[in-house]
Amino acid sequence: MNKYEIIIYWSDEDEAYIAEVPELLGCMADGLTYQKALSNVEVVIQEWIEIAKELGRPIPEPKRRRLVFA
């Protein structure tokens, strides 16, 4: 499982949830539910990585996030 940041939001224009992966340029998916958008983008992440490998392009490492508790 890849640990890329995924941003999910509702789009009134598309009437769907949009899931974007900021670290992978152009990697995004949609879904009628939050869960479906997440499921769809997980597939697209794998496809993005496979295509990048086939084309010999670099694959960004997932950013390491640190939780800070106050």
C-alpha positions in Angstrom: 0.0 0.0 0.0 1.3 3.4 -0.9 1.1 6.2 1.6 0.5 9.2 -0.6 -1.6 12.1 0.7 -5.1 12.0 -0.7 -7.4 15.1 -0.7 -11.1 14.4 -1.1 -13.7 17.1 -1.5 -17.2 17.5 -3.0 -17.5 19.2 -6.4 -20.9 20.8 -7.1 -19.8 21.3 -10.7 -19.1 17.5 -11.1 -21.8 16.4 -8.6 -19.2 14.0 -7.3 -16.5 13.6 -4.7 -13.0 14.3 -6.2 -9.9 12.6 -4.8 -6.6 14.2 -5.7 -3.0 13.0 -5.0 -0.9 16.2 -4.9 2.4 14.3 -5.0 1.6 12.5 -8.3 1.0 15.1 -11.0 -2.5 14.7 -12.6 -3.4 11.7 -10.4 -7.1 12.0 -9.4 -10.4 10.2 -9.5 -14.0 10.8 -8.7 -16.9 8.9 -7.2 -20.5 9.4 -6.2 -19.6 8.7 -2.6 -16.6 9.6 -0.5 -15.7 5.9 -0.2 -16.0 5.3 -4.0 -13.8 8.3 -4.7 -11.2 6.8 -2.3 -11.5 3.4 -3.8 -11.2 4.7 -7.4 -8.1 6.9 -6.6 -6.3 3.9 -5.0 -6.6 2.1 -8.3 -5.5 5.2 -10.2 -2.4 5.6 -7.9 -1.3 2.1 -8.9 -1.9 2.7 -12.6 0.0 6.1 -12.3 3.0 4.3 -10.8 2.9 1.4 -13.3 2.8 3.9 -16.3 5.6 6.0 -14.8 7.8 2.9 -14.5 7.1 1.8 -18.1 8.0 5.3 -19.3 11.1 5.4 -17.1 9.9 8.5 -15.2 10.7 9.1 -11.6 8.2 8.1 -8.9 8.0 10.5 -6.0 8.4 9.1 -2.6 5.4 9.7 -0.3 6.0 12.7 2.0 6.6 11.8 5.5 4.1 13.5 7.7 4.6 14.0 11.4 1.7 14.2 13.9 2.1 16.8 16.5 0.0 16.6 19.6 -0.4 19.7 21.8 
